[in-house]
Amino acid sequence: MAGLEDELLMTAFREVMAGVAAPVTVVTAMEAGLPHGTTVSAFTSLSMNPPMILVALDGGSELLGLVKSSRRFGVNVLGRSQSALALAFARKGGAAKFAGVPWEADSGIPRLPDAPGWLVCEVADMVTGGDHVIVLGTVVAAETADGQPLTYHARSFGTHTALVESS
């Protein structure tokens, strides 16, 4: 009976998490001059002093291996018009994910030039959590540009809209 209870809990958990709006990012790293990246919505700020973030990467992902070896990674915070990029980087494919995608090396890390947010991080620590690894990153560079963020909520892409308060 524990199997059915586990399945019910996982289904309920999945539904609760679908109701949580999350930012959409592409986490990147470089190997032998080739860019690699993957879509990540498990991303958040962690500390202001020092500036730190955390991202959760699948424990079996190729990108996690690159981040472990290079100890550096980038976070491209995607904008409202970049849902196609989010989908492209969500699939398997290593460096092939960058085919036809404009990018530039920034501090030796692949950067998507139209993303409204950009962070360069050095790995501070890694913590295993279930089937993922939480990568704690110390931010060493940060830039922003105008644009609304891309979010993921209720299994679809969207963006944030400010509430208008009535008087």
Long-range contacts (C-beta under 8 A, 24 or more apart in sequence): 18-153, 18-154, 18-155, 19-153, 19-154, 20-153, 21-151, 21-152, 21-153, 21-158, 21-160, 22-151, 22-152, 22-153, 23-77, 23-78, 23-149, 23-150, 23-151, 23-152, 24-77, 24-78, 24-82, 24-83, 24-86, 24-149, 24-150, 24-151, 24-152, 24-157, 25-55, 25-75, 25-76, 25-77, 25-78, 25-117, 26-75, 26-76, 26-78, 26-85, 26-86, 26-89, 26-112, 26-115, 27-55, 27-57, 27-63, 27-67, 27-73, 27-74, 27-75, 27-76, 28-63, 28-73, 28-74, 28-75, 28-76, 28-109, 28-110, 28-111, 28-112, 29-63, 29-66, 29-67, 29-70, 29-72, 29-73, 29-74, 29-109, 29-110, 30-66, 30-70, 30-105, 30-108, 30-109, 30-110, 31-66, 31-69, 31-70, 31-95, 34-95, 34-98, 35-95, 35-98, 35-103, 35-105, 35-110, 36-62, 36-63, 36-66, 36-94, 36-95, 36-97, 36-98, 36-110, 37-63, 37-76, 37-89, 37-97, 37-98, 37-110, 38-63, 38-89, 38-90, 38-97, 39-86, 39-87, 39-89, 39-90, 40-75, 41-152, 42-132, 43-75, 43-77, 46-136, 50-138, 50-139, 51-138, 51-139, 51-142, 52-124, 52-136, 52-137, 52-138, 52-139, 53-119, 53-121, 53-136, 53-137, 53-139, 54-134, 54-135, 54-136, 54-137, 55-134, 55-135, 55-137, 56-129, 56-132, 56-133, 56-134, 56-135, 57-132, 57-133, 57-135, 58-131, 58-132, 58-133, 59-128, 59-131, 59-132, 59-133, 60-131, 62-94, 64-133, 64-135, 67-123, 67-135, 68-123, 68-126, 71-122, 71-123, 72-107, 72-108, 72-109, 72-120, 72-121, 72-122, 72-123, 73-109, 73-121, 73-123, 73-135, 73-137, 74-106, 74-107, 74-109, 74-110, 74-111, 74-118, 74-119, 74-120, 74-121, 75-117, 75-118, 75-119, 75-121, 75-137, 76-111, 76-112, 76-115, 76-117, 76-118, 77-115, 77-116, 77-117, 77-118, 77-119, 77-149, 78-112, 78-115, 78-116, 78-149, 78-150, 79-114, 79-115, 79-116, 79-147, 79-148, 79-149, 79-150, 80-147, 80-148, 80-149, 80-150, 80-159, 81-114, 81-147, 81-150, 82-112, 82-114, 82-115, 82-150, 83-150, 83-157, 85-112, 86-150, 86-152, 86-157, 106-141, 107-140, 107-141, 114-145, 115-145, 116-144, 116-145, 116-146, 116-147, 116-148, 116-149, 117-142, 117-143, 117-144, 117-145, 117-149, 118-142, 118-143, 118-144
